[in-house]
């Protein structure tokens, strides 16, 4: 057993995938706290993490709900943010299982972290191992973190008293920044931010984020077509 653990640890793609999952667990705790403060019951928050399982969408939906936004706005924003996983799935198609059952299981693990770790590998075998280890690690620690966060939320009460309300925008920025290194993506992100801020005084809560997301998708599509 000790030899297997050492062998696992000394393989960089396996070790990094596990550690990445562990790190993401801390965001799961934050989500649990914020979900509790937004009025979601423990079972609902846990079900959301188990079934939705995409941090950006979950944070966005909870943030909109917490600010009094419409459920449809939260749903629409979450769906738009999750759409990128379709592109990830296409890039990972060659390493995913061929049987339907295996593909359905793998589909739940197609997220930013598992796609990034897998695509960074030089061999198909390492890519496959990185995908599964990262995806499963993130899934376990994200859901464990959500459970812990829900319990902490019951004790903490209002997260604003502890400054935890800043965790949502901070976590969202942390998820966004690695994706805006290219000029087109940076311009798209800035456009979305401007539209969101400009529409806040005029539309119901939650809609500015949805308008910003729709505008960003359209603008980025035009940028890609110019290439």
C-alpha positions in Angstrom: 0.0 0.0 0.0 2.8 2.4 0.9 4.6 1.7 -2.4 1.4 2.4 -4.3 0.9 5.7 -2.5 4.6 6.7 -3.1 4.2 5.7 -6.8 1.0 7.8 -7.0 2.6 10.8 -5.3 5.7 10.8 -7.6 3.6 10.9 -10.7 3.1 14.6 -11.3 -0.2 14.5 -13.2 -1.8 12.3 -10.5 -0.4 14.3 -7.5 -1.3 17.7 -9.0 -4.8 16.5 -9.9 -5.4 15.4 -6.3 -4.0 18.6 -4.8 -6.1 20.7 -7.2 -9.2 18.9 -6.0 -8.2 19.5 -2.4 -7.8 23.2 -3.1 -11.2 23.5 -4.9 -12.7 22.0 -1.7 -12.1 25.4 0.0 -14.3 27.0 -2.6 -16.9 24.4 -1.8 -16.9 25.5 1.8 -17.5 29.1 0.7 -20.4 28.0 -1.6 -22.0 26.1 1.3 -21.9 29.2 3.5 -23.2 31.5 0.8 -25.9 29.0 -0.1 -27.1 28.9 3.5 -27.2 32.7 3.7 -29.2 32.9 0.5 -31.9 30.7 2.1 -31.1 27.4 0.5 -31.6 24.4 2.8 -28.8 22.0 3.4 -30.3 19.3 1.2 -30.9 21.7 -1.6 -27.3 23.1 -1.5 -25.9 19.6 -1.4 -28.1 18.4 -4.3 -27.0 21.4 -6.3 -23.3 20.5 -5.8 -23.9 16.9 -6.6 -25.9 17.4 -9.8 -24.9 20.8 -11.1 -21.3 20.5 -10.1 -19.8 23.6 -11.7 -18.5 26.2 -9.4 -19.0 29.3 -11.5 -22.7 28.5 -12.3 -23.4 27.6 -8.6 -21.8 30.8 -7.3 -23.7 32.9 -9.9 -27.1 31.3 -9.2 -26.6 31.7 -5.4 -25.4 35.3 -5.8 -28.4 36.2 -7.9 -30.8 34.5 -5.4 -29.1 36.2 -2.5 -29.6 39.6 -4.0 -33.3 39.0 -4.6 -33.1 38.1 -8.3 -35.6 36.1 -10.3 -35.1 32.3 -10.4 -35.2 32.4 -14.2 -32.3 34.9 -14.2 -30.3 32.6 -12.0 -31.1 29.6 -14.2 -30.3 31.4 -17.4 -26.9 32.7 -16.1 -26.0 29.3 -14.8 -26.8 27.6 -18.1 -24.7 30.2 -20.0 -21.8 29.7 -17.7 -22.0 25.9 -18.1 -22.1 26.0 -21.9 -18.3 26.1 -22.0 -18.3 22.5 -20.7 -19.6 21.4 -24.1 -16.4 22.6 -25.7 -14.4 20.8 -23.0 -16.2 17.6 -23.8 -15.4 17.8 -27.5 -11.7 18.3 -26.7 -11.7 15.3 -24.4 -13.8 13.0 -26.6 -10.8 10.7 -27.5 -10.0 9.8 -23.9 -13.5 9.4 -22.6 -15.0 5.9 -22.3 -16.8 4.5 -25.4 -19.7 2.8 -23.5 -22.7 4.9 -22.7 -22.6 4.3 -18.9 -18.9 5.3 -18.7 -19.6 8.4 -20.8 -22.5 9.5 -18.6 -20.3 9.2 -15.6 -17.4 11.1 -17.3 -19.8 13.8 -18.5 -20.4 14.8 -14.8 -16.7 15.3 -14.3 -16.1 17.5 -17.4 -15.2 20.7 -15.7 -12.5 23.5 -16.0 -10.0 21.6 -13.7 -10.3 18.1 -15.2 -10.1 19.5 -18.8 -7.1 21.7 -18.1 -5.2 18.9 -16.4 -6.0 16.4 -19.1 -5.2 18.7 -22.0 -1.8 19.5 -20.4 -0.6 15.9 -20.7 1.6 14.7 -23.5 0.4 11.1 -23.7 -3.2 9.7 -24.0 -2.8 7.5 -21.0 -1.6 10.4 -18.8 -4.4 12.5 -20.1 -7.0 9.9 -19.2 -5.5 9.4 -15.7 -5.3 13.2 -15.1 -8.9 13.6 -16.2 -10.3 10.9 -13.8 -8.1 11.7 -10.8 -8.7 15.5 -11.1 -12.4 15.1 -11.8 -13.1 12.7 -9.0 -10.9 14.6 -6.5 -12.7 17.9 -7.3 -16.1 16.1 -7.0 -15.4 14.6 -3.6 -13.8 17.7 -2.1 -16.2 20.1 -3.6 -19.2 18.2 -2.2 -17.5 17.7 1.1 -16.7 21.4 1.3 -20.3 22.2 0.5 -21.4 20.0 3.4 -18.9 21.7 5.8 -19.9 25.1 4.5 -23.6 24.5 5.2 -22.8 23.6 8.8 -20.6 26.6 9.2 -23.3 28.8 7.7 -25.7 27.7 10.4 -23.2 28.9 13.0 -22.0 32.0 11.3 -25.4 33.3 10.4 -25.0 36.4 8.2 -21.8 36.1 6.3 -21.5 39.9 6.0 -20.6 40.0 9.6 -17.4 38.1 8.9 -16.7 39.5 5.5 -17.6 36.2 3.8 -20.0 38.0 1.4 -16.8 39.1 -0.4 -16.0 35.4 -1.1 -18.5 35.2 -4.0 -16.9 38.0 -6.1 -13.4 36.9 -5.1 -14.1 33.3 -6.1 -15.6 34.4 -9.3 -12.6 36.5 -10.2 -10.3 33.7 -9.4 -12.2 31.5 -11.8 -12.3 34.2 -14.4 -8.7 35.5 -14.4 -7.0 32.4 -15.9 -9.3 32.6 -18.9 -8.7 36.3 -19.9 -5.1 36.3 -20.8 -5.8 36.7 -24.5 -6.8 40.1 -25.7 -10.1 39.0 -27.2 -11.2 37.3 -23.9 -10.1 40.3 -21.9 -12.1 42.7 -24.0 -15.1 40.4 -23.7 -14.8 40.3 -19.9 -14.5 44.1 -19.7 -17.6 44.5 -22.0 -19.6 42.2 -19.8 -18.5 44.1 -16.6 -19.5 47.5 -18.1 -22.9 46.2 -19.2 -23.6 44.6 -15.8 -22.7 47.8 -14.0 -24.5 50.1 -16.4 -27.8 48.1 -16.2 -27.9 47.6 -12.4 -29.9 50.8 -11.7 -32.5 50.1 -14.4 -33.4 46.3 -14.3 -34.4 43.8 -11.6 -31.7 42.1 -9.6 -30.1 39.2 -11.5 -30.8 40.5 -15.0 -27.6 42.6 -15.3 -25.5 39.4 -15.0 -27.7 37.7 -17.6 -27.4 40.7 -20.0 -23.7 40.8 -19.5 -23.3 37.1 -20.2 -25.4 37.2 -23.4 -23.5 40.3 -24.6 -20.2 38.7 -23.8 -21.1 35.5 -25.7 -22.2 37.5 -28.8 -19.2 39.8 -28.7 -16.7 36.9 -28.3 -18.3 35.1 -31.2 -17.7 38.2 -33.4 -14.1 38.4 -32.2 -13.5 34.8 -33.2 -15.0 35.3 -36.6 -12.6 38.1 -37.3 -9.6 35.8 -37.0 
